[in-house]
Amino acid sequence: MPCEEITVHMAQSYLLERASKFSNNSFNVYKQEGSRLFNWAISQELLPKDSKNPFAEVEKKRHEKSKPRLPEIDHVVKVYMVATPKQKDLLLTYLITGGRKSEILKWKWPDIDFMNRVYALHTRKSGTGELKTTHHEMPDILFELLNRRFEKRHPTLPYVFWHRFWDRKQKTWREDRYQSLNKFTHRLCRKAGLPSFKLHQLRHLATAILKEFGDMGLAKLQRFLRHDKQKTTEIYAGHLETSTKEQTDFLGDFWDRSLSQSEKTTSFATSNLKEKG
């Protein structure tokens, strides 16, 4: 149907369906996206200038706040141990950077500065919807990981993380960046025989580790998570987020110790089994 014929009631019915199926947060996200789409269409003169934006007229729902369930550290370690080398790189990157899922999946090599040991993260979750870029120093373990991936980088694709997959529509094998990792950790958890957790929960886990083991206050956690309300110095374009160096270094050391110890234990157990066999 013509977009200008969409009524406020239609938009609200659609959004209520989203809320019923998912959550109030989903309602608000789709309301925002729908409103932006109509404003863009009007600005591009694809709709008459006097067109009403039906999504803008719908009242926003109250944001649902629920405390996220954190995966246990030993569960994450066990999941890491059953992962393939490429999967381990991806997991460790999330555990150290605390990055959002999309930020890491869209990582390109120009975002990685090996000479200065700095990486960039980009997000549109800045309140205004505009692209926001922050720069962070990388700890040794992340530097080694990225350097190893760079040496084996794809000959044409610019992405840090990519995979080969069967394209059902084109009915052929393709190589591209990961579009979604909704079942990534679920499959690894099932393989390890553990309760499932999502990639985004690793961001919460990184924060919990910094708070509990690193004894870091709210200000440092806020800078690490790159939430909107940050210190004035962080709004200057091109500035290095040195205020997050302590956080990423701590996480790098934490996971380096935790995972190294598990790998040594696994290696020792495997060698014993071979000797007995």
PEWOVEN-V749398 format. One record per backbone hydrogen bond with DSSP energy under -1.0 kcal/mol. CO is the residue of the C=O (numbers start at 1). NH is the residue of the N-H. If there is no record, write none. Layout:
co	nh
CO	NH
CO	NH
//
This chain:
co	nh
2	5
3	6
7	11
8	12
9	13
10	14
11	15
12	16
13	17
14	18
15	19
16	20
17	21
18	22
23	27
24	28
25	29
26	30
27	31
28	32
29	33
30	34
31	35
32	36
33	37
34	38
35	39
36	40
37	41
38	42
39	43
40	44
41	46
41	47
42	45
48	51
72	76
73	77
74	78
75	79
76	80
77	81
78	82
84	88
85	89
86	90
87	91
88	92
89	93
90	94
91	95
92	96
93	97
94	98
100	104
101	105
102	106
104	107
107	160
108	111
109	112
111	120
113	118
117	138
118	113
119	136
121	134
123	132
124	126
132	123
134	121
135	241
136	119
139	143
140	144
141	145
142	146
143	147
144	148
145	149
146	150
147	151
150	153
158	109
163	176
165	174
167	171
167	172
172	167
174	165
176	163
183	187
184	188
185	189
186	190
187	191
188	192
189	194
199	202
200	204
201	205
202	206
203	207
204	208
205	209
206	210
207	211
208	212
209	213
209	214
210	216
217	221
218	222
219	223
220	224
221	225
222	227
228	230
231	234
232	235
233	236
236	239
240	242
241	244
242	245
244	248
245	249
246	250
247	251
248	252
249	253
250	254
251	255
252	256
253	257
254	258
255	259
256	260
257	261
258	262
259	263
260	264
261	265
262	266
263	267
264	268
265	269
266	270
267	271
268	272
269	273
270	274
271	275
272	276
273	277
//
